Every structure is written in structure tokens, then in C-alpha cells.
Amino acid sequence: MSPSMAWLMLVIAGALDVGWAISMKYAEGYTRIGWSIASLVLLAAFVFLLGRALKVLEVGIAYSVWTGIGAAGTFLMGVVLFGETLSAMKLAGIALVLMGIVALKLA
């Protein structure tokens, strides 16, 4: 697998991580069967893709990028879907996470 393909898998895994976190919220403590199944499918998918990306990428870089994508994406989706609070400090924090992801990719 090429490094470009590994990075693509890593980014997709990060996006699936966001979907997983949101589906857990909708699953309401795994009491709603449809959302619970969706959550488990998303979990399996992102773990698979992350594992594939790790065959090529350094574990420290890949895990940090995947976590950052998940954190930033989940934060933004929480604001959009659930009306979670947004402040200048939170935006600054997410901006720092995103800058860190870019820096790790360029390293």
C-alpha cells in the first residue's frame, strides 16, 4: 500500500470515528437498536481502516492524526447537531488541533 493510500484510509477512519461518536449519542446508552448497530458497524470500520493505515504510517503520527480528526469533527458535529456551546476559546483549541494535524502530516 502506498503512503498516499494509507493517509486516505487514516482520514476516512477519522471521519468514521466522528460518525461513531455521534451514533453513540443517538443510541442513548445503547438502548436504541438501530443506532446501536450503526455505532458498532462504524466502530469496526474505523478500527479496520486505522489498522490498515498503521501498516505503512508511524503509529504515533497516525494515532495522533486520527484522534485529532475525531476530536475536531465530533466537536463541530456536536455544535451543529446538538446545539452544544461554541466559544472563541473552544474555536481556538480546535484550530490548534487542526494545525497540529497539518504539522504532523507535513513532518
C-alpha positions as CSV (number, residue, x, y, z in Angstrom):
1,M,0.0,0.0,0.0
2,S,1.3,3.5,-0.8
3,P,1.7,6.2,1.8
4,S,-1.0,8.2,0.0
5,M,-3.5,5.4,0.3
6,A,-2.6,4.9,4.0
7,W,-3.2,8.6,4.6
8,L,-6.5,8.4,2.8
9,M,-7.5,5.4,4.9
10,L,-6.5,7.3,8.0
11,V,-8.6,10.4,7.1
12,I,-11.6,8.1,6.4
13,A,-11.1,6.4,9.7
14,G,-11.1,9.8,11.4
15,A,-14.4,10.7,9.7
16,L,-15.9,7.3,10.7
17,D,-14.7,8.0,14.3
18,V,-16.9,11.1,14.2
19,G,-19.8,9.2,12.9
20,W,-19.3,6.6,15.6
21,A,-19.3,9.2,18.4
22,I,-22.4,10.8,17.0
23,S,-24.2,7.4,16.6
24,M,-23.4,6.6,20.3
25,K,-25.1,9.8,21.3
26,Y,-28.2,8.9,19.2
27,A,-28.1,5.3,20.6
28,E,-28.9,6.8,24.0
29,G,-26.7,4.4,26.0
30,Y,-27.2,1.6,23.5
31,T,-31.0,1.5,24.2
32,R,-31.9,2.3,20.6
33,I,-31.2,-0.8,18.5
34,G,-30.8,0.8,15.0
35,W,-28.3,3.5,16.3
36,S,-26.6,0.8,18.4
37,I,-26.0,-1.3,15.4
38,A,-24.8,1.7,13.4
39,S,-22.4,2.5,16.2
40,L,-20.9,-0.9,16.2
41,V,-20.5,-1.0,12.4
42,L,-18.8,2.4,12.4
43,L,-16.5,1.2,15.2
44,A,-15.5,-1.9,13.3
45,A,-15.0,0.1,10.1
46,F,-12.7,2.8,11.6
47,V,-10.7,0.2,13.6
48,F,-10.1,-1.8,10.4
49,L,-9.0,1.3,8.4
50,L,-6.8,2.6,11.2
51,G,-5.2,-0.8,11.4
52,R,-4.6,-0.9,7.6
53,A,-3.1,2.6,7.7
54,L,-0.8,1.6,10.6
55,K,0.9,-1.0,8.3
56,V,2.5,2.0,6.5
57,L,2.4,5.0,8.8
58,E,4.2,5.6,12.0
59,V,1.9,4.7,15.0
60,G,2.5,7.9,16.9
61,I,1.7,10.1,13.9
62,A,-1.2,8.1,12.7
63,Y,-2.9,7.8,16.1
64,S,-2.4,11.5,16.8
65,V,-3.9,12.5,13.4
66,W,-6.8,10.0,13.8
67,T,-7.6,11.3,17.3
68,G,-7.4,14.9,16.2
69,I,-9.7,14.4,13.3
70,G,-12.2,12.6,15.6
71,A,-12.0,15.2,18.3
72,A,-12.3,18.2,16.0
73,G,-15.0,16.6,13.9
74,T,-17.0,15.4,16.9
75,F,-16.8,18.9,18.4
76,L,-18.1,20.5,15.3
77,M,-20.9,18.0,14.8
78,G,-21.9,18.4,18.4
79,V,-22.3,22.2,17.8
80,V,-24.3,21.6,14.5
81,L,-26.5,18.7,15.6
82,F,-26.9,19.1,19.3
83,G,-26.6,22.9,19.8
84,E,-23.5,22.5,22.0
85,T,-21.9,25.7,23.1
86,L,-19.4,27.4,20.9
87,S,-16.9,30.0,22.2
88,A,-13.8,31.7,21.0
89,M,-11.6,29.6,23.3
90,K,-13.1,26.4,22.0
91,L,-12.6,27.5,18.4
92,A,-9.0,28.4,19.3
93,G,-8.5,25.0,20.8
94,I,-9.9,23.2,17.7
95,A,-7.8,25.4,15.5
96,L,-4.7,24.3,17.4
97,V,-5.7,20.6,17.0
98,L,-6.2,21.1,13.2
99,M,-2.8,22.9,12.9
100,G,-1.3,20.0,14.8
101,I,-2.7,17.6,12.3
102,V,-1.3,19.6,9.4
103,A,2.1,19.8,11.1
104,L,2.1,16.0,11.7
105,K,1.2,15.4,8.0
106,L,4.0,17.6,6.8
107,A,6.6,16.2,9.2
